[in-house]
């Protein structure tokens, strides 16, 4: 019997405090091609065939111009898990699973999104997560079943706020990427300068 294909939404997590970037809005940083990181990620999600998207952030007015739902962390002040909980609550009645991307990953392209989505479709794990190097996980580049919302809420309630730790506990399946540029993380102004200088290639 053929398994019914899953349906997917996608959320870009833009609610972080960016302490290492001096509190700047990393989603609004210029990738070097005239687009912000957020604009580029949304375009790549659309190119991968994703039509249902949202932005997880605690300042809805800042992102009003995108014409997408802006979801406040649930609850606020709990790190990325608050944004993930908001995304799963939003998409839970709309689709089966949610593609999660942090707003500081300028290199994630449509091909990477498709690979993660296909791995989720092909396997049984409730979470698939991007991996580079020697088993280095990128927990905010993942696809998760919306049914894990209760697990996320329980972790928040218990003060266990590490996303990677929760994904491991839920039996996440890694998807390995040899191209580390696809998962290059912009945490500091120096990281962004490196990204631009190398034309989008990781050091």
C-alpha positions as CSV (number, residue, x, y, z in Angstrom):
1,X,0.0,0.0,0.0
2,X,1.4,3.4,-1.0
3,X,1.9,5.8,1.8
4,X,0.1,9.1,1.5
5,X,2.6,11.9,1.0
6,X,3.0,14.3,3.8
7,X,2.1,18.0,3.6
8,X,4.6,20.6,4.7
9,X,4.7,24.1,6.1
10,X,7.9,26.1,6.8
11,X,8.9,28.5,9.5
12,X,11.9,30.8,9.5
13,X,13.0,31.4,13.1
14,X,13.9,35.1,13.5
15,X,13.2,35.7,17.1
16,X,16.7,35.3,18.5
17,X,18.5,38.0,20.5
18,X,21.7,37.8,18.4
19,X,23.9,38.6,21.4
20,X,27.1,37.8,19.4
21,X,25.9,40.2,16.7
22,X,25.3,43.1,19.1
23,X,21.6,42.5,19.1
24,X,21.2,43.2,15.4
25,X,18.4,41.7,13.4
26,X,20.2,39.0,11.6
27,X,17.3,38.2,9.3
28,X,17.7,41.7,7.9
29,X,21.4,41.4,7.1
30,X,22.4,41.6,3.4
31,X,23.6,38.3,2.1
32,X,25.8,40.1,-0.4
33,X,23.5,39.7,-3.4
34,X,21.2,42.6,-2.5
35,X,18.8,40.4,-0.5
36,X,18.4,40.0,3.2
37,X,19.0,36.5,4.7
38,X,15.2,36.3,5.3
39,X,14.4,37.2,1.7
40,X,16.8,34.7,0.4
41,X,15.5,31.9,2.7
42,X,11.9,32.6,1.8
43,X,12.8,32.5,-1.9
44,X,14.6,29.2,-1.6
45,X,11.7,27.7,0.3
46,X,9.4,28.8,-2.5
47,X,11.8,27.4,-5.1
48,X,11.6,24.0,-3.2
49,X,7.8,24.1,-3.7
50,X,6.8,25.2,-0.2
51,X,3.7,27.4,-0.3
52,X,2.7,27.7,3.3
53,X,5.3,29.8,5.2
54,X,5.5,31.8,8.4
55,X,8.1,33.9,10.3
56,X,8.7,33.2,14.0
57,X,9.5,36.5,15.7
58,X,8.5,38.7,18.6
59,X,8.2,42.0,16.7
60,X,5.4,41.5,14.1
61,X,5.6,45.0,12.8
62,X,9.2,44.5,11.7
63,X,8.1,41.7,9.3
64,X,4.7,43.0,8.3
65,X,5.9,43.8,4.8
66,X,6.4,40.1,3.9
67,X,2.7,39.3,3.9
68,X,3.2,36.2,5.9
69,X,2.0,35.2,9.4
70,X,4.4,36.4,12.1
71,X,4.3,34.1,15.1
72,X,5.4,35.2,18.6
73,X,7.3,32.7,20.7
74,X,5.2,30.4,22.8
75,X,6.2,31.3,25.4
76,X,8.7,34.2,25.0
77,X,12.1,34.1,26.5
78,X,12.7,30.4,26.1
79,X,15.1,30.5,23.1
80,X,14.4,28.7,19.8
81,X,12.0,26.2,21.4
82,X,9.5,29.0,22.0
83,X,9.6,29.8,18.2
84,X,9.4,26.1,17.4
85,X,6.3,25.7,19.6
86,X,4.7,28.6,17.9
87,X,5.4,27.2,14.5
88,X,4.1,23.7,15.4
89,X,0.9,25.2,16.9
90,X,0.3,27.3,13.8
91,X,0.9,24.5,11.3
92,X,-0.6,21.7,13.3
93,X,-4.1,22.1,11.8
94,X,-2.8,22.9,8.3
95,X,-0.2,20.2,7.4
96,X,1.7,17.2,8.7
97,X,5.2,18.5,9.2
98,X,7.1,21.8,9.5
99,X,10.4,22.7,7.9
100,X,12.5,24.8,10.4
101,X,15.2,27.2,9.3
102,X,17.1,29.6,11.5
103,X,17.5,33.2,10.1
104,X,21.3,33.1,10.2
105,X,21.8,30.3,7.6
106,X,22.2,32.3,4.3
107,X,23.5,29.2,2.4
108,X,20.5,26.9,2.7
109,X,19.1,26.5,-0.7
110,X,16.1,24.8,-2.4
111,X,18.2,21.6,-2.9
112,X,18.9,21.3,0.8
113,X,15.3,21.8,1.7
114,X,14.2,19.1,-0.8
115,X,16.8,16.7,0.6
116,X,15.5,17.2,4.2
117,X,11.9,16.9,3.1
118,X,12.6,13.7,1.1
119,X,14.5,12.1,4.0
120,X,11.5,12.9,6.2
121,X,9.1,11.3,3.7
122,X,11.3,8.2,3.2
123,X,11.9,7.5,6.9
124,X,10.0,6.9,10.1
125,X,11.7,9.4,12.3
126,X,9.6,12.3,13.6
127,X,12.6,14.6,13.2
128,X,15.2,14.8,10.5
129,X,18.2,17.2,11.0
130,X,21.0,18.5,8.8
131,X,24.5,17.3,9.6
132,X,27.9,18.3,8.4
133,X,31.5,17.3,9.2
134,X,32.0,14.7,11.8
135,X,28.4,14.3,13.0
136,X,27.9,18.0,13.6
137,X,24.2,18.7,13.9
138,X,22.4,21.8,12.8
139,X,19.2,21.5,14.9
140,X,17.6,24.7,13.5
141,X,17.8,23.2,10.0
142,X,15.4,20.4,10.3
143,X,12.0,18.9,9.4
144,X,9.7,17.9,12.3
145,X,6.4,16.2,12.6
146,X,3.8,18.6,14.0
147,X,2.8,15.9,16.5
148,X,5.9,16.6,18.6
149,X,4.4,19.8,19.9
150,X,3.6,18.2,23.2
151,X,7.2,17.1,23.5
152,X,8.4,20.6,22.8
153,X,6.0,22.1,25.3
154,X,7.1,19.6,28.0
155,X,10.7,20.4,27.4
156,X,10.0,24.1,27.8
157,X,8.0,23.5,31.0
158,X,10.9,21.5,32.4
159,X,13.5,24.1,31.5
160,X,15.2,21.8,29.0
161,X,15.8,24.3,26.2
162,X,18.5,22.7,24.1
163,X,17.0,21.9,20.7
164,X,19.6,19.4,19.7
165,X,19.2,17.6,23.0
166,X,15.5,17.3,22.4
167,X,15.9,16.1,18.8
168,X,18.3,13.4,20.0
169,X,15.8,12.3,22.7
170,X,13.1,12.1,20.0
171,X,15.3,9.8,17.8
172,X,16.1,12.4,15.1
173,X,17.6,11.0,11.9
174,X,20.6,13.0,10.5
175,X,20.9,14.0,6.9
176,X,24.5,14.5,6.0
177,X,25.7,17.4,3.8
178,X,29.2,17.3,2.4
179,X,28.8,21.0,1.3
180,X,29.4,22.8,4.5
181,X,28.6,26.2,2.8
182,X,25.0,25.2,2.7
183,X,24.9,25.3,6.6
184,X,27.3,28.2,7.2
185,X,26.1,30.0,10.3
186,X,26.3,33.8,10.6
187,X,26.8,34.6,14.3
188,X,29.1,37.7,14.1
189,X,29.9,40.5,11.8
190,X,33.1,38.6,11.0
191,X,31.1,35.6,9.9
192,X,29.1,37.8,7.5
193,X,32.2,39.4,6.1
194,X,33.7,35.9,5.5
195,X,30.5,34.8,3.8
196,X,30.5,37.8,1.5
197,X,34.2,37.6,0.7
198,X,34.0,34.0,-0.3
199,X,31.0,34.5,-2.4
200,X,28.9,32.3,-0.3
201,X,31.4,29.6,0.4
202,X,32.1,28.4,3.9
203,X,35.7,28.7,5.3
